[in-house]
Amino acid sequence: MSAPESADAATSSPELPAKKPNVVRRLYDWVLSWAESPYGVAALFLLAVAESSFFPIPPDVLLIALALSAPTKAFRFAAWCTAGSVIGGILGYYIGFGLWTTVEPMLIPTVFSAEKFDQVAGLYNEYGVPIVFAAGFTPIPYKVFTVAAGVAEINLPAFILTSIVGRGARFFLVAAVIRRYGDQARELIDRHFNLVTLAFTILLVGAFLLLKVVLH
């Protein structure tokens, strides 16, 4: 081998294999793909059902994509998303209520962590059913709240009613932002939604604490 060839061989490096996207990212992309399908609304409903009990990707992803594609239907999409989420919440409740000893090894830590579950259980012990309303806005996955509600044997009708209000407020907030800002909403929501909803939750919990002090 000549000197130049040896130098080229020494300085060249093998190409690194492209990194494959992780499982969550692939699920995220798969969820988004339904926005281009005629079955987007059905997929949104089923995704909302699944996310409230076991699925890792929040329905906001598909809700945003669908609403951006048809802003005048944003509130209709939000209604389907709310209905699916509430039904999924009831499913999660019954998983916690009747199957917890069986499914606990499957859900912890694969679906959610023991730390988050204990954190939510503590919130139920402290605030009871009203914390379900705040659950719709926290970064903690909603499925943790629904399953923990069943384990805590929270009053079911009150749980359902509060779920409708809390989850509806979240999804209709997203729809309202998209109706108002159109394409600008995607960046606004992606960058600031968790921060805004977390701040809202802090204010809400503060209101619960104030109410508790006043009532006592």
Stockholm file with secondary structure:
# STOCKHOLM 1.0

chainA/1-216         MSAPESADAATSSPELPAKKPNVVRRLYDWVLSWAESPYGVAALFLLAVAESSFFPIPPDVLLIALALSAPTKAFRFAAWCTAGSVIGGILGYYIGFGLWTTVEPMLIPTVFSAEKFDQVAGLYNEYGVPIVFAAGFTPIPYKVFTVAAGVAEINLPAFILTSIVGRGARFFLVAAVIRRYGDQARELIDRHFNLVTLAFTILLVGAFLLLKVVLH
#=GR chainA/1-216 SS CCHHHHHHHHHCCCCCCCCCCCHHHHHHHHHHHGGGSTTHHHHHHHHHHHHTTTCSSCTHHHHHHHHHHCGGGHHHHHHHHHHHHHHHHHHHHHHHHHSHHHHHHHHTTTTSCHHHHHHHHHHHHHHCTTHHHHHTTSSSCHHHHHHHHHHTTCCHHHHHHHHHHHHHHHHHHHHHHHHHHTTHHHHHHHHHHHHHHHHHHHHHHHHHHHHHHHHC
#=GC SS_cons         CCHHHHHHHHHCCCCCCCCCCCHHHHHHHHHHHGGGSTTHHHHHHHHHHHHTTTCSSCTHHHHHHHHHHCGGGHHHHHHHHHHHHHHHHHHHHHHHHHSHHHHHHHHTTTTSCHHHHHHHHHHHHHHCTTHHHHHTTSSSCHHHHHHHHHHTTCCHHHHHHHHHHHHHHHHHHHHHHHHHHTTHHHHHHHHHHHHHHHHHHHHHHHHHHHHHHHHC
//
